[in-house]
């Protein structure tokens, strides 16, 4: 029952994260106008706003004009639900779970905004930075200053790469890693960057082989940062212990 509750809580929030990720980069209100079909402007009713289920029942089309609805909405809702359900199974029920859900929320919003617009809004990063600072005051890393050091290392590392690559990293990516550092600390923020780079390269190669990614064309890095960060957050300590035990 607890897992089901976490899943439902996640898919409902996932629907809201879609709105935030799509509207905030365009400087639009997340409250008005109400959710509507971008093709015919039909305002969606309650039965058309049920996360995941409405998309499936309507066959991925608007009920009025039959225009196709992007599967991104349902994918984000489902992904958020699954991650919210998985978090307590991985780390247990404690205050740290609130931080985990907050981190998942940020990564989902960044996934939507960067995938859609290749943009990571400062407003979103600022709001989550304030939330994470408050959460880490109540549940600090050990030592407590690891959050400060993690933010500094995350920012400096990405800034250095941006400078030497002459723009290979966007400003949003740089600031995002500073925010991630508050949560993860030094060791895990470095590990999250390693995984983000690994996943980005892997999916980039697959995309080029499939003709979906063009060589020399910019590619949204935010989704891979999100994936690498969550892997590092949930499994980073175990991975580091395994590495140290096996190779050192």
KEDOLUM-20833 format. One record per residue (C-alpha): residue number from 1; residue in three letters; x, y, z. Coordinates in Angstrom, 2 decimals, always signed. Layout:
N
ATOM    i   aa        x        y        z
ATOM  NUM  ala        X        Y        Z
...
//
This chain:
248
ATOM    i   aa        x        y        z
ATOM    1  unk    +0.00    +0.00    +0.00
ATOM    2  unk    +2.84    +2.38    +0.82
ATOM    3  unk    +4.49    +1.67    -2.53
ATOM    4  unk    +1.19    +2.26    -4.34
ATOM    5  unk    +0.71    +5.54    -2.46
ATOM    6  unk    +4.24    +6.64    -3.40
ATOM    7  unk    +3.59    +5.76    -7.05
ATOM    8  unk    +0.29    +7.68    -7.17
ATOM    9  unk    +1.89   +10.64    -5.39
ATOM   10  unk    +4.69   +10.55    -7.96
ATOM   11  unk    +2.52   +10.42   -11.10
ATOM   12  unk    +0.36   +13.30    -9.83
ATOM   13  unk    +3.46   +15.41    -9.19
ATOM   14  unk    +4.86   +14.26   -12.54
ATOM   15  unk    +1.89   +15.89   -14.24
ATOM   16  unk    +2.71   +19.15   -12.45
ATOM   17  unk    +6.41   +18.83   -13.30
ATOM   18  unk    +5.43   +18.67   -16.97
ATOM   19  unk    +3.76   +22.04   -16.60
ATOM   20  unk    +6.74   +23.55   -14.77
ATOM   21  unk    +9.30   +22.17   -17.22
ATOM   22  unk    +7.35   +23.35   -20.26
ATOM   23  unk    +6.16   +26.75   -19.06
ATOM   24  unk    +8.89   +28.22   -16.85
ATOM   25  unk   +11.54   +28.29   -19.64
ATOM   26  unk    +9.03   +30.26   -21.76
ATOM   27  unk    +8.40   +32.66   -18.84
ATOM   28  unk    +4.77   +31.56   -18.67
ATOM   29  unk    +2.61   +31.18   -15.55
ATOM   30  unk    +2.31   +27.67   -14.15
ATOM   31  unk    -1.20   +28.51   -12.94
ATOM   32  unk    -2.88   +30.23   -15.91
ATOM   33  unk    -4.08   +29.33   -18.44
ATOM   34  unk    -5.38   +25.91   -17.47
ATOM   35  unk    -4.02   +22.86   -19.27
ATOM   36  unk    -5.28   +22.82   -22.83
ATOM   37  unk    -4.73   +21.25   -26.24
ATOM   38  unk    -2.02   +23.25   -28.06
ATOM   39  unk    -3.76   +22.54   -31.37
ATOM   40  unk    -7.42   +23.52   -30.75
ATOM   41  unk    -7.04   +25.24   -27.33
ATOM   42  unk    -9.65   +22.92   -25.80
ATOM   43  unk    -9.43   +23.26   -22.00
ATOM   44  unk    -8.86   +19.83   -20.50
ATOM   45  unk   -11.47   +18.54   -18.08
ATOM   46  unk   -10.84   +16.47   -14.93
ATOM   47  unk   -11.20   +13.15   -16.77
ATOM   48  unk    -8.62   +14.28   -19.34
ATOM   49  unk    -6.07   +15.12   -16.65
ATOM   50  unk    -5.72   +11.75   -14.95
ATOM   51  unk    -1.97   +11.03   -15.11
ATOM   52  unk    -1.00    +8.31   -17.60
ATOM   53  unk    -4.53    +6.84   -17.70
ATOM   54  unk    -6.08    +9.71   -19.69
ATOM   55  unk    -3.34    +9.42   -22.29
ATOM   56  unk    -3.96    +5.68   -22.69
ATOM   57  unk    -7.77    +5.94   -22.77
ATOM   58  unk    -7.69    +8.70   -25.40
ATOM   59  unk    -5.18    +6.79   -27.49
ATOM   60  unk    -2.65    +9.61   -27.24
ATOM   61  unk    -4.98   +12.08   -28.99
ATOM   62  unk    -6.97   +15.18   -28.07
ATOM   63  unk   -10.60   +14.27   -27.34
ATOM   64  unk   -11.89   +17.19   -29.41
ATOM   65  unk    -9.65   +17.67   -32.46
ATOM   66  unk    -7.96   +14.24   -32.44
ATOM   67  unk    -4.54   +15.89   -32.74
ATOM   68  unk    -1.74   +13.66   -31.39
ATOM   69  unk    -0.60   +14.36   -27.84
ATOM   70  unk    +3.12   +14.09   -27.15
ATOM   71  unk    +3.94   +10.88   -25.26
ATOM   72  unk    +6.40   +12.98   -23.24
ATOM   73  unk    +3.60   +13.85   -20.82
ATOM   74  unk    +2.74   +10.25   -19.96
ATOM   75  unk    +6.39    +9.16   -19.95
ATOM   76  unk    +7.32   +11.88   -17.44
ATOM   77  unk    +4.34   +11.04   -15.23
ATOM   78  unk    +5.12    +7.32   -15.26
ATOM   79  unk    +8.85    +7.90   -14.73
ATOM   80  unk    +8.18   +10.16   -11.75
ATOM   81  unk    +5.80    +7.63   -10.23
ATOM   82  unk    +8.28    +4.78   -10.57
ATOM   83  unk   +11.14    +6.82    -9.11
ATOM   84  unk    +9.02    +8.01    -6.17
ATOM   85  unk    +8.02    +4.40    -5.53
ATOM   86  unk   +11.60    +3.12    -5.81
ATOM   87  unk   +13.18    +5.72    -3.51
ATOM   88  unk   +11.90    +4.35    -0.16
ATOM   89  unk   +12.68    +0.81    -1.27
ATOM   90  unk   +16.32    +1.83    -1.82
ATOM   91  unk   +17.03    +4.18    +1.11
ATOM   92  unk   +14.21    +3.30    +3.53
ATOM   93  unk   +11.74    +5.53    +5.36
ATOM   94  unk   +13.62    +8.42    +6.95
ATOM   95  unk   +13.99   +12.18    +6.56
ATOM   96  unk   +16.52   +11.48    +3.79
ATOM   97  unk   +13.56   +10.28    +1.70
ATOM   98  unk   +12.26   +13.87    +1.54
ATOM   99  unk   +15.62   +14.92    +0.08
ATOM  100  unk   +15.50   +12.01    -2.36
ATOM  101  unk   +12.03   +12.97    -3.59
ATOM  102  unk   +13.13   +16.61    -3.89
ATOM  103  unk   +16.15   +15.58    -5.95
ATOM  104  unk   +13.98   +13.39    -8.19
ATOM  105  unk   +11.60   +16.32    -8.67
ATOM  106  unk   +14.41   +18.61    -9.80
ATOM  107  unk   +15.83   +16.03   -12.19
ATOM  108  unk   +12.41   +15.39   -13.77
ATOM  109  unk   +11.78   +19.11   -14.33
ATOM  110  unk   +15.27   +19.54   -15.79
ATOM  111  unk   +14.68   +16.54   -18.05
ATOM  112  unk   +11.52   +18.15   -19.47
ATOM  113  unk   +12.92   +21.66   -19.91
ATOM  114  unk   +16.29   +20.63   -21.36
ATOM  115  unk   +14.81   +17.94   -23.61
ATOM  116  unk   +12.19   +20.34   -24.97
ATOM  117  unk   +14.10   +23.63   -25.14
ATOM  118  unk   +17.75   +22.76   -24.33
ATOM  119  unk   +17.40   +25.22   -21.47
ATOM  120  unk   +17.80   +24.95   -17.69
ATOM  121  unk   +16.07   +27.98   -16.12
ATOM  122  unk   +17.85   +29.86   -13.33
ATOM  123  unk   +14.52   +30.33   -11.53
ATOM  124  unk   +14.09   +26.58   -11.09
ATOM  125  unk   +17.68   +26.13    -9.90
ATOM  126  unk   +17.34   +28.97    -7.39
ATOM  127  unk   +14.13   +27.57    -5.88
ATOM  128  unk   +15.60   +24.09    -5.50
ATOM  129  unk   +18.92   +25.43    -4.17
ATOM  130  unk   +17.03   +27.15    -1.34
ATOM  131  unk   +15.02   +23.98    -0.63
ATOM  132  unk   +18.14   +21.79    -0.59
ATOM  133  unk   +20.01   +24.16    +1.72
ATOM  134  unk   +17.10   +24.04    +4.15
ATOM  135  unk   +16.91   +20.25    +3.97
ATOM  136  unk   +20.65   +19.82    +4.47
ATOM  137  unk   +20.52   +22.09    +7.52
ATOM  138  unk   +18.11   +19.61    +9.12
ATOM  139  unk   +19.93   +16.55    +7.79
ATOM  140  unk   +23.54   +17.55    +7.06
ATOM  141  unk   +26.12   +15.48    +5.30
ATOM  142  unk   +29.09   +14.22    +7.29
ATOM  143  unk   +31.05   +16.42    +7.66
ATOM  144  unk   +28.49   +19.24    +7.43
ATOM  145  unk   +30.68   +21.36    +5.16
ATOM  146  unk   +30.66   +18.65    +2.48
ATOM  147  unk   +27.56   +20.31    +0.99
ATOM  148  unk   +29.39   +23.62    +0.62
ATOM  149  unk   +32.47   +21.89    -0.81
ATOM  150  unk   +30.30   +19.80    -3.13
ATOM  151  unk   +28.58   +22.88    -4.53
ATOM  152  unk   +31.95   +24.59    -5.05
ATOM  153  unk   +33.51   +21.54    -6.72
ATOM  154  unk   +30.47   +20.94    -8.95
ATOM  155  unk   +30.43   +24.55   -10.12
ATOM  156  unk   +34.20   +24.85   -10.57
ATOM  157  unk   +34.58   +21.56   -12.44
ATOM  158  unk   +31.87   +22.38   -14.99
ATOM  159  unk   +33.11   +25.96   -15.36
ATOM  160  unk   +36.64   +24.69   -16.03
ATOM  161  unk   +35.35   +22.28   -18.68
ATOM  162  unk   +33.26   +25.05   -20.27
ATOM  163  unk   +36.29   +27.32   -20.48
ATOM  164  unk   +38.73   +24.78   -21.93
ATOM  165  unk   +36.10   +23.42   -24.34
ATOM  166  unk   +35.08   +26.97   -25.34
ATOM  167  unk   +31.40   +26.54   -24.64
ATOM  168  unk   +31.13   +22.76   -24.52
ATOM  169  unk   +29.09   +23.12   -21.33
ATOM  170  unk   +26.12   +25.44   -20.99
ATOM  171  unk   +25.68   +27.87   -18.13
ATOM  172  unk   +22.65   +25.95   -16.93
ATOM  173  unk   +24.68   +22.75   -16.62
ATOM  174  unk   +27.32   +24.57   -14.58
ATOM  175  unk   +24.80   +25.99   -12.11
ATOM  176  unk   +22.90   +22.70   -11.97
ATOM  177  unk   +25.99   +20.85   -10.75
ATOM  178  unk   +26.46   +23.46    -8.03
ATOM  179  unk   +22.94   +22.69    -6.80
ATOM  180  unk   +23.56   +18.94    -7.07
ATOM  181  unk   +26.72   +19.36    -5.01
ATOM  182  unk   +24.67   +20.69    -2.09
ATOM  183  unk   +22.85   +17.37    -1.91
ATOM  184  unk   +25.62   +14.92    -2.80
ATOM  185  unk   +28.84   +16.38    -1.43
ATOM  186  unk   +32.26   +16.22    -3.09
ATOM  187  unk   +32.72   +12.50    -3.77
ATOM  188  unk   +29.28   +11.84    -5.15
ATOM  189  unk   +29.04   +15.01    -7.24
ATOM  190  unk   +32.24   +13.91    -9.00
ATOM  191  unk   +30.76   +10.44    -9.46
ATOM  192  unk   +27.53   +11.93   -10.82
ATOM  193  unk   +29.52   +13.89   -13.41
ATOM  194  unk   +31.36   +10.72   -14.41
ATOM  195  unk   +28.09    +8.85   -14.90
ATOM  196  unk   +26.45   +11.78   -16.70
ATOM  197  unk   +29.36   +11.91   -19.14
ATOM  198  unk   +29.30    +8.12   -19.57
ATOM  199  unk   +25.55    +8.01   -20.24
ATOM  200  unk   +25.73   +11.05   -22.52
ATOM  201  unk   +28.49    +9.47   -24.61
ATOM  202  unk   +26.74    +6.09   -24.73
ATOM  203  unk   +23.35    +7.44   -25.78
ATOM  204  unk   +25.02    +9.92   -28.12
ATOM  205  unk   +26.78    +7.10   -29.97
ATOM  206  unk   +23.54    +5.10   -30.14
ATOM  207  unk   +21.71    +8.20   -31.40
ATOM  208  unk   +24.29    +8.76   -34.14
ATOM  209  unk   +24.08    +5.12   -35.23
ATOM  210  unk   +20.29    +5.47   -35.45
ATOM  211  unk   +20.53    +8.80   -37.23
ATOM  212  unk   +18.80   +10.67   -34.40
ATOM  213  unk   +21.86   +12.67   -33.37
ATOM  214  unk   +23.95   +14.64   -35.84
ATOM  215  unk   +27.69   +14.97   -35.35
ATOM  216  unk   +28.64   +18.50   -34.35
ATOM  217  unk   +25.08   +19.38   -33.34
ATOM  218  unk   +24.41   +20.36   -29.70
ATOM  219  unk   +22.74   +17.73   -27.54
ATOM  220  unk   +20.75   +18.28   -24.35
ATOM  221  unk   +22.98   +17.17   -21.46
ATOM  222  unk   +20.39   +17.72   -18.71
ATOM  223  unk   +18.70   +14.30   -19.03
ATOM  224  unk   +22.05   +12.55   -18.65
ATOM  225  unk   +22.96   +14.73   -15.69
ATOM  226  unk   +19.69   +13.65   -14.11
ATOM  227  unk   +20.33    +9.98   -14.76
ATOM  228  unk   +23.94   +10.15   -13.56
ATOM  229  unk   +22.98   +12.11   -10.46
ATOM  230  unk   +20.28    +9.67    -9.37
ATOM  231  unk   +22.58    +6.68    -9.89
ATOM  232  unk   +25.29    +8.41    -7.84
ATOM  233  unk   +22.84    +9.45    -5.12
ATOM  234  unk   +21.20    +6.07    -4.64
ATOM  235  unk   +24.14    +3.76    -5.36
ATOM  236  unk   +27.26    +5.93    -5.21
ATOM  237  unk   +28.51    +4.84    -1.79
ATOM  238  unk   +28.12    +1.16    -2.70
ATOM  239  unk   +29.88    +1.70    -6.03
ATOM  240  unk   +32.79    +3.48    -4.34
ATOM  241  unk   +33.07    +0.78    -1.69
ATOM  242  unk   +33.05    -1.91    -4.37
ATOM  243  unk   +35.69    -0.06    -6.39
ATOM  244  unk   +37.99    +0.52    -3.40
ATOM  245  unk   +37.60    -3.09    -2.23
ATOM  246  unk   +38.17    -4.58    -5.70
ATOM  247  unk   +40.91    -2.41    -7.17
ATOM  248  unk   +42.76    -0.69    -4.33
//
